[in-house]
Structures are given as structure tokens and as C-alpha cells.
Amino acid sequence: MQETESEWQPQVRAQARQRAASSGGLVISCRAYFGLGPEGTSDAGRVRDITVAVTPSHAAAILAAQEDGATESDLHDAVAEAIADAYFRQGGGGRAGLEVEFTDVEWLNIAF
């Protein structure tokens, strides 16, 4: 049983990673401080609970960085960019250049 699991599990993980990077993307849930606008506006920085599906291209970047031994800081930046694009910039539109601050992460969950 252990031998079967040791051979099977890496294959299942590799398939899930491939799907996420090519067509499925990832779902990222977190509670963190997000700042993007001046105080007194609806965009003012505050702690938010966010769950968002990110694009396969962002998933590929996050997974590749992890596989390449990226530092926690590098992974943080990749996740922050993915969340900013999917949730705040909404894939471009009128907010394509919006800068988003992502700090004080209380928890983070990434699912395939």
C-alpha cells in the first residue's frame, strides 16, 4: 500500500498542478489587509476576507515559483498579484494600473 501511494500520489499532484496551470486556475482564500485607495473612500485599506479564482497564467506563475524554490516573499508577491488582478482589477478594464497593497496576512488557503 505504501509503495502504491508513493507512486500514485506524486502523479495525482502533478496532474492537478498541470490542470491548474493550463485551464483550471486556483482558488485563493485569505484574510489580509488590502489597501488601494485613500482614507474615507470605499477603496480605503482594511482587512478583508477574500475568496477568488485566479487565472491559469497566475496559477502557473505561482506553481512554477514554488517548484523553483522561491522564497516566501517571492510567493507572497505572486499571490498578491494574482489576487489584485482577479479581485480588484477584474482582469483589466478601467482599473488596469491599480496598485494594491497586500499585508498582514492572517490566513491563506490555496486550492486546486
C-alpha positions in Angstrom: 0.0 0.0 0.0 2.8 2.4 0.9 4.5 1.7 -2.4 1.3 2.3 -4.4 0.7 5.6 -2.5 4.3 6.8 -3.0 4.0 6.2 -6.8 0.4 7.3 -7.2 0.3 10.5 -5.1 3.0 12.4 -7.0 1.2 11.6 -10.3 -2.1 12.9 -8.9 -0.4 16.1 -7.7 1.4 16.6 -11.0 -1.9 16.2 -12.9 -3.7 18.7 -10.6 -0.9 21.2 -10.9 -1.0 20.8 -14.7 -4.7 21.4 -14.8 -4.4 24.5 -12.6 -1.7 25.9 -14.8 -3.3 25.2 -18.1 -7.1 25.5 -17.7 -8.4 25.4 -14.2 -6.6 28.1 -12.3 -6.5 28.1 -8.5 -8.9 29.3 -5.8 -7.2 31.6 -3.3 -8.9 32.4 0.0 -7.4 34.7 2.6 -7.9 37.2 5.3 -5.4 40.1 5.0 -5.0 43.8 4.8 -5.7 45.2 1.3 -5.1 48.9 0.6 -5.8 50.5 -2.7 -7.4 53.9 -2.2 -7.4 57.0 0.0 -9.0 57.0 3.5 -12.6 57.9 3.5 -13.4 56.1 0.3 -14.8 52.6 -0.3 -11.4 51.6 -1.6 -9.6 52.6 1.6 -7.3 50.0 3.1 -8.8 47.5 5.5 -8.7 43.8 6.5 -10.8 41.8 4.0 -11.9 38.2 3.7 -11.5 37.3 0.0 -12.0 34.2 -2.0 -11.2 34.4 -5.7 -10.5 32.2 -8.6 -7.3 33.2 -10.3 -6.4 32.7 -13.9 -4.3 29.7 -15.2 -1.5 32.1 -16.1 -1.3 33.3 -12.5 -1.6 29.7 -11.2 1.3 28.7 -13.5 3.4 31.5 -12.2 2.7 30.7 -8.5 3.3 26.9 -9.0 6.5 27.5 -11.1 7.9 29.8 -8.4 7.1 27.2 -5.7 8.8 24.4 -7.7 11.8 26.6 -8.4 12.3 27.1 -4.6 11.1 30.7 -4.4 11.3 32.5 -1.1 8.2 33.1 0.9 8.5 36.8 0.0 8.5 35.9 -3.8 5.5 33.6 -3.4 3.7 36.4 -1.4 4.3 38.8 -4.3 3.0 36.3 -6.8 -0.2 35.5 -4.8 -0.7 39.3 -4.2 -0.6 40.0 -7.9 -3.0 37.2 -8.7 -5.5 38.4 -6.1 -5.1 42.0 -7.3 -5.8 41.1 -10.9 -8.7 38.8 -10.2 -10.5 40.7 -7.5 -9.5 44.4 -7.6 -8.5 44.9 -11.2 -11.0 42.4 -12.5 -8.8 41.4 -15.4 -8.1 45.0 -16.5 -10.9 47.3 -17.5 -10.7 50.8 -16.1 -8.5 49.7 -13.2 -5.7 48.0 -15.1 -3.0 50.2 -13.4 -4.4 49.9 -9.9 -1.7 49.3 -7.2 -2.9 47.0 -4.4 -1.2 46.7 -1.0 -1.4 43.1 0.4 0.0 42.9 4.0 -0.7 41.5 7.5 -1.9 38.1 6.2 -3.9 36.3 8.9 -4.5 33.2 6.9 -4.2 32.0 3.4 -5.6 28.9 1.6 -4.8 27.9 -2.0 -6.9 25.1 -3.6 -6.9 23.4 -6.9 
